[in-house]
Amino acid sequence: MVSQEQRRRQLAREKFLRQQQRRTDARRKARTRNAVIASALGVVLIGSLALYTTGVLEDDDRTTAGTEVTESASPSKAPDPCDEPAAGKAATATWEKEPAMTIDTSAQYTMKLATTCGDIDIALKTSAAPHTVNSFGFLAGKGYFDHTKCHRLTTNGIYVLQCGDPTGSGSGGPGYTIPDENLKDTSLKDNIYPAGTVAMANTGQPDSGGSQFFLVYQDSQLPPSYTPFGTVSESGMTVLKKIADAGESTGAGDGAPNATVVIDKATVTKS
């Protein structure tokens, strides 16, 4: 005859197995959904493959010393550390071809992102990535980045904040593409994009960069196929850390930032 204690343990075990199965099914569906979305949109999903292949989405089930198994509480959402966006709407203009080269490739340029979370100053690598810097100077001059959300934050496997899409969907762009540049930058060692790197997002195809870019807030391993074209200042890194500390919306390590990250104004200036 099964005792009450044995029956209780059996029920707890069955509950645990059901929880495991539900979570396994959920992860399988999420992987399938992400693959379909990436294929359909043809947009850059830097690091999504890395997130799965490096094991950072491992099962996080934990059991207590006793026989009872309980669902872990959902993590509380960190408070939004950023201010309200400035009044205005993101641009909708597009262009048919890359703008003509107008920058002085021998000069130094900086880009300033005045965001709702603080200013992010970036020293641009003009001579190493002239097409990229010229494009950003053109787009910033047109107000293309103003009032745009930074739509993606990754917090597992790779550690980047992605911006530069006026639609906020991850699929927007200026209508033209620019060539890959500076892929052998000396800062990229062992396929590590070091903290502070600013690089172009792309569709996974050569020379497919547009306006989307990402800022690395912690050393991240990525294939050397994303044009590195700038370096974030020390004060800018403080802003990025504040954004990262607030986390992302899915809880899985890849989603919209919990912080309200909006570029109120972007400017490119010759030093």
N, C-alpha and C positions, 0 to 999 in steps of 0.2 A: 504494500500500500504506500502511495506517495504521500509524504508528510507535507504539511502546510509550508514549511520552510523550503523543501525541495521544489514544490509547485511554484513558490514565489521566485526562486532562482531560475526555474525554467521559463517563466513568463518574462523575466528580465532579459534572459538570453535571447528569446524570440524577438523582443522589442529591439534589442541591439542589432540583431541581424536585419530586421526590417529597415532600421535607420541606415545601416551600411548600404543596403541595396538601393534605397531611395537616393542616397548621395552619389553612389556610383552611376545610377541612371541619369541623374541631373548633370553630372560632369560630362557623360557621354553625349547628352543632347546639346550641352553648351559647346563642346568641341565641334560637333557637326554643324551647329548654327553658325559659329564663327567662320568655319571653312566656307560655307555657302555664301555668307555675306562678303568675305574677302574676294571670292571668285566673281560674284555678281557685280560688285562695285569696281573691282580692279584698282583699289586704292591701297596706299601703303599701310601696312599694319606691322610696323617695325617691332620686332620682338615677340609677336604673338607665337611664332614657331618656337622661339627660344623659351618662352614661358612654359610650353608644354614639354619640350625635349630636355630641358634642364631639371625637370622634376620639381619646379617651384610650386606647382599646384597639387602637391601631395595631400593625401587624406589627413585631415586635421582632427579626426575623432580622438577623443581621450576618454579613458575609463577611470573610475575611481577605485580605491582600494577595496571597496565593498562589492556586492553583487548587483546593486541597482545601477542602471545606466540612464542618464538623463540627457536631454538635448542641451547643448551649450547655448547660452544666451547670445543673441546677435550683438555684435560690437556696437557701442553707441557712436553716433556720428560726431566727429569733432566739430567744434564751433567754427563758423566761417570767419577767417581772420582778415578778410578783405573788405574794402569799401564798396559802396554802390557805384555802378558804372556812370560815366559822364553821359549826358543826354546826346543822342545821336543814333544813327543806324549804320550798319556795315554797308560797304559799297557793293554794287552789283555789276560794275563794268568789267568787261573782258577785252582782250586784244588778240589779234590774229597771229602776231609774230613777236618774237623777242625784241625788246627795244634796242635801238642803236646804241653803240658804246659811247658814253659821254663822260665817264669818270676818268680821272687821272690815275692810271694804273701804278704810277710810281709814288702816289701820295697815300697817306694814312686816312682811313675813314672809320667812324664809329656809328653804331646804331643805338638809339635810345628807345626802349619800350616803356612808356609811361603807363603802367598798369594799375588796376584797382588794388593790387597787393603791394605796390611799391615800384620804384624805377629799376629797370634792368638795363645796365649799360653793357654794350658788347663792342669789343675791339674787332674790327673786320679784317680778314686776310685778303687784302685787295689784290696784291700781286699774284698770290697763289690761286685765287678764285675770282678772277675779274668779271666773268659773265654773271656769276651769282651776286657779287656785290653790286654790279651795275643794275641788275634786275631789281634788287631790293631798294636801291636808291630811287629807281624809277617808280616802283610801286608805293613806296613810302611817300614820295612826292605827290602822288595822286590820291593820297589818303586811303589807299586800299586796305591797310591793316587797321585803320582806326575803327573803334567800336566792335572789334572782332573778339570772340571768345577763344581762349586756349581750350580746345575741346577734349584733350586726352591726357591722362596721367597714368604712367605705369609705375608700380611699386614692388614688383617681383621680377627677378631675373634681369630685367633692364630697368633703368631709372631715369625716365625722361618726361618732360612736359612738351606736348605737341601743340603748335599754334599755326596761324597763317591761313586759315580757311574762313572766309567771310560767311559761308553757309553754316558753319559750326557742325557739319555732318561728317567731316573727314574725307569728303569726295570733291570739294570745291577747288578751284584754281583760276589762274588769270587768263586762261585761254591759250597760252603758249607754253612751251617747255624750254628748259635751258640745259646745256651739256653738263655732264658730271665733271667735277674738277677736284684737284688736290687730294685724290684718293690714296696717295702715298705720303701724306703729311707725316712728318717725323713724330708728331704727338701720338699717332696711332700705332701702338705696339701690342703684338699678340692679339690683334683684333679687339683691343680695348679702346673705347671712346672715353677719354678721361673726363672726370667731373669738370664742368665749365665749358665743355665743347658745345658749339652751336652748329648744327648740320642740317642739310636738306633732307626732307622726306621724299619718297618717290614711289612709283607703282611697282617696283621690283624689276623694271626693264631699264636698260641703259639710257641715259640722257632723258629721263622722264620727270625731272624735278620741275615744280611750278612755283607755288608760293608757300606751301606748307614746310615748316621747319620744326626741329625739336631742340630743346635745351637739356643737356645732360646734367643732373644734379648729384649723381653718384656714379663712379666708374661703372661702365656698362659694356658687356661683350656683344659685339655686333659684327657682321661681315663688313669689310671695308668698302662698301658700295654707296655710302651716303656722304655727299660732299661736305667736309668740314670747312666752314667759312668764317668762323668767329669764336671769340673766347669771352665768357661772361666775367664781369668785374667781381671783386670780392663782395661788394655791397649787393650786387645782383644775385650772388650765390645765397646770401642771407634771405633774400626774397624767395628764391626757388625753394629753399629749405622750409620756409614757412608754408608755402603752398603744398609741398610734399607731406609735411607733418599733418596736414588736415585730411589727407587720404583721398581715395577715389570712391566713386558711387557704388560700384558693384560688390566690393569686398573681396573680389577675386584677384586683385592686383592690376587690373587694366580697365579703365573706364573714365568717365567724365570726372574732373576734379571736384571735390566737395567745396573747395574754395571758389569764390566767384572771380575767376581770372579773366579779365577783359582788358585788352589793349586799348586804352583811351586814345593814345596818340603814339605813332611811330615816326621817328625822324632819323635820317641818315645824314651825317655831317662830315665834311672834309676837315681833318685836323690841321 
